[in-house]
Amino acid sequence: MSKFKNGIVLGMIMVMSVTVIGFTQQKKVTLTVWSQDSSEAPYIVKEVKIFNQQHPNLKLTIKDLVIPGGDQPTKFLSVLATGDLKLLPDMICPQHFAFARFVRAGIEDEFINLRPYLEKDGLSNFPSYEMWMYNDAVYGVNVSLCAVVYYYNKEVMDRVGINPQNFMLWDDFIEAGKKLKNATGAYMTPLDIASWNQYLIFALQNDGGIFDKAGNVILDKLETIEALELYKRLLDEGVAWPTSQFYGVGTKQAYREEKVAGCIMAGWYSGAILSSIPEIKGKWRITLLPRFKPGGRRTSKRGGSAYHIPKNSPNAEVALEFWKHLQLNPKAQARRFAFFGKFPGYKPAFKEPIVKQYKDEFLGYQKTAEVYLDAFGELPRFYHHPYIAEAFDILNADVISQVVTNKLTPEEALRLAADKLRKIIGR
C-alpha cells in the first residue's frame, strides 16, 4: 500500500445498497455499488428486479444515497487504508481515467480479474476491454460503445450538394469543407483548441496514440504525428471552427445558427449535447469518419466507464453474478440502451430488436445501429498508463497550445513531448 496516491474522478458517487436474501447459502447480503453518474440508479433498480425474477430464491431491494462532489479513487483508497474490509464497496463504476490512477497507486489487483469471463464469452464481443487492462489482467469493460462518428446537418449539406456518407478520405472531408465554407460560410466541425479532446480521436484512428500495450511512449510515432498534422490542416484550411469551449454554450449556438454544420465526436455526444438543442432536431445525421488512407479505420473512440469488483469486498461473489447479468447479457445491455440511448459495448446486444430496429428521432429517424455496428469491428485500442494524467497535461500545454499558435510544427511538438514524457516515467 506504499504506492497509494490520490486519484480524481469528477462527478457524483452514488452508493446503492441491494439487500439479497437466499443467495447460495440463504443468507442476507448487502451489495454496495458506487457509480460516477447519479442517473445510473434507476437503471440499476430495474435490473435488480429482473435479476430477482431470474433467481426465484432471491429477494432484492435497493436503497441509494448520492454523495455530492465524490471522488471514487480517493474514497476507495481511503477505505483500503482503514483495513476494514467491511467498508469496501462491492462494485464501482468510475470513468476510464480513474483506472490509470488505481494502477498508479498499485492497487489494480484489489479488483477481480474479469478476463476469464470475457474470454469465455469471446473477447471480440468487447471492443474496449484494453482500456481496463494491466499486465494482461482485465478489470472491466466499457458499458457503452463510445465509437466516434461524424455528426452532420443534412439540411445544410443538401443545400450545397455534399453527402458526407460518400467521403472516403480526410482529403474529401477538407475539399467538401471548402465548398461548404464558400457557399454558406459554415464550418464542417468545431475543433477543440484548448485540450487533447479531439486530437486524440485522430491519433487513435490512425493507429497512433500516447502509449502502446507495453507502456512505451508513442507520441512521436509517425501515425501520431500524421494525426496532429490533420488536426492542424483542418484549422489552416478553414474547414474547422476553433473553440476553447468545445462543450460550452458558444458551440451549441454555432449549431443553432448553422455556423457549424457538423461535429467529430463519440456516440454519447448526441444525447449529452446535441439533443439539448431543440432547434436542430431531425436535421442531423451520422456517418462513419473518412479514412486516413485507403483501407484505414473509419472510426475511433472517446470516453468510457466500467464496473470493477473489489475482490475482498464483503459480497464479491454476489457482485460478480450481478456484473455478469449487466455485462454478459444481451437483453440487459439492450435495456441499458433503451434507458440511456447509448449503444452497447457488447456485440450480441446489437441483435436485440430494440437496438437493431431503433430509429433516432433526433437524427431524422435514422437507423443508427447500422452505423455503430459497422464501427464495432474497426475500433482502435487505447491503452492507459499510470502516467496518463501527466501525458494529458503535456499534450495540452506542450503540444496543442504550441501547434495551434504556430510556435512548433506538429512533428516538433510531439517529438519534444515524447522526450519529456519518457523522462518523467523513466523509460
TAJO-V374708 format. One record per residue. N is the residue number from 1. RES is the residue in one small letter. SS is DSSP state (@ for helix, = for strand, . for the rest). Layout:
n=[N:N]
res=[RES:RES]
ss=[SS:SS]
This chain:
n=[1:2:3:4:5:6:7:8:9:10:11:12:13:14:15:16:17:18:19:20:21:22:23:24:25:26:27:28:29:30:31:32:33:34:35:36:37:38:39:40:41:42:43:44:45:46:47:48:49:50:51:52:53:54:55:56:57:58:59:60:61:62:63:64:65:66:67:68:69:70:71:72:73:74:75:76:77:78:79:80:81:82:83:84:85:86:87:88:89:90:91:92:93:94:95:96:97:98:99:100:101:102:103:104:105:106:107:108:109:110:111:112:113:114:115:116:117:118:119:120:121:122:123:124:125:126:127:128:129:130:131:132:133:134:135:136:137:138:139:140:141:142:143:144:145:146:147:148:149:150:151:152:153:154:155:156:157:158:159:160:161:162:163:164:165:166:167:168:169:170:171:172:173:174:175:176:177:178:179:180:181:182:183:184:185:186:187:188:189:190:191:192:193:194:195:196:197:198:199:200:201:202:203:204:205:206:207:208:209:210:211:212:213:214:215:216:217:218:219:220:221:222:223:224:225:226:227:228:229:230:231:232:233:234:235:236:237:238:239:240:241:242:243:244:245:246:247:248:249:250:251:252:253:254:255:256:257:258:259:260:261:262:263:264:265:266:267:268:269:270:271:272:273:274:275:276:277:278:279:280:281:282:283:284:285:286:287:288:289:290:291:292:293:294:295:296:297:298:299:300:301:302:303:304:305:306:307:308:309:310:311:312:313:314:315:316:317:318:319:320:321:322:323:324:325:326:327:328:329:330:331:332:333:334:335:336:337:338:339:340:341:342:343:344:345:346:347:348:349:350:351:352:353:354:355:356:357:358:359:360:361:362:363:364:365:366:367:368:369:370:371:372:373:374:375:376:377:378:379:380:381:382:383:384:385:386:387:388:389:390:391:392:393:394:395:396:397:398:399:400:401:402:403:404:405:406:407:408:409:410:411:412:413:414:415:416:417:418:419:420:421:422:423:424:425:426:427]
res=[m:s:k:f:k:n:g:i:v:l:g:m:i:m:v:m:s:v:t:v:i:g:f:t:q:q:k:k:v:t:l:t:v:w:s:q:d:s:s:e:a:p:y:i:v:k:e:v:k:i:f:n:q:q:h:p:n:l:k:l:t:i:k:d:l:v:i:p:g:g:d:q:p:t:k:f:l:s:v:l:a:t:g:d:l:k:l:l:p:d:m:i:c:p:q:h:f:a:f:a:r:f:v:r:a:g:i:e:d:e:f:i:n:l:r:p:y:l:e:k:d:g:l:s:n:f:p:s:y:e:m:w:m:y:n:d:a:v:y:g:v:n:v:s:l:c:a:v:v:y:y:y:n:k:e:v:m:d:r:v:g:i:n:p:q:n:f:m:l:w:d:d:f:i:e:a:g:k:k:l:k:n:a:t:g:a:y:m:t:p:l:d:i:a:s:w:n:q:y:l:i:f:a:l:q:n:d:g:g:i:f:d:k:a:g:n:v:i:l:d:k:l:e:t:i:e:a:l:e:l:y:k:r:l:l:d:e:g:v:a:w:p:t:s:q:f:y:g:v:g:t:k:q:a:y:r:e:e:k:v:a:g:c:i:m:a:g:w:y:s:g:a:i:l:s:s:i:p:e:i:k:g:k:w:r:i:t:l:l:p:r:f:k:p:g:g:r:r:t:s:k:r:g:g:s:a:y:h:i:p:k:n:s:p:n:a:e:v:a:l:e:f:w:k:h:l:q:l:n:p:k:a:q:a:r:r:f:a:f:f:g:k:f:p:g:y:k:p:a:f:k:e:p:i:v:k:q:y:k:d:e:f:l:g:y:q:k:t:a:e:v:y:l:d:a:f:g:e:l:p:r:f:y:h:h:p:y:i:a:e:a:f:d:i:l:n:a:d:v:i:s:q:v:v:t:n:k:l:t:p:e:e:a:l:r:l:a:a:d:k:l:r:k:i:i:g:r]
ss=[.:.:.:.:.:.:.:.:.:.:.:.:=:=:=:=:=:=:=:=:=:=:=:.:.:.:=:=:=:=:=:=:=:=:=:.:.:.:.:@:@:@:@:@:@:@:@:@:@:@:@:@:@:@:.:.:.:.:=:=:=:=:=:=:=:=:=:.:.:.:.:@:@:@:@:@:@:@:@:@:@:@:.:.:@:@:@:.:.:.:=:=:=:=:=:@:@:@:@:@:@:@:@:@:.:.:.:@:@:@:=:.:.:.:@:@:@:@:@:@:@:.:@:@:@:.:.:.:@:@:@:@:=:=:.:.:=:=:.:.:.:.:.:=:.:.:=:=:=:=:=:=:=:@:@:@:@:@:@:.:.:.:.:@:@:@:.:.:=:@:@:@:@:@:@:@:@:@:@:@:@:@:@:@:.:.:=:.:=:=:=:=:.:.:.:.:.:.:@:@:@:@:@:@:@:.:.:.:.:.:=:.:.:.:.:.:=:.:.:.:.:@:@:@:@:@:@:@:@:@:@:@:@:@:@:@:.:.:.:=:=:=:=:.:.:.:.:.:@:@:@:@:@:@:@:@:.:.:.:=:.:=:=:=:=:=:.:.:@:@:@:@:.:@:@:@:.:@:@:@:.:.:.:=:=:=:=:.:.:.:=:.:.:.:.:.:.:.:.:.:=:.:.:.:=:=:=:=:.:=:.:.:.:.:.:@:@:@:@:@:@:@:@:@:@:@:@:.:.:@:@:@:@:@:@:@:@:@:@:@:.:.:.:=:.:.:@:@:@:@:@:.:@:@:@:@:.:.:.:=:.:.:.:.:.:=:.:@:@:@:@:@:@:@:@:@:.:.:.:.:.:.:.:.:.:.:.:@:@:@:@:@:@:@:@:@:@:@:@:@:@:@:@:@:.:.:.:.:.:@:@:@:@:@:@:@:@:@:@:@:@:@:@:@:@:.:.]
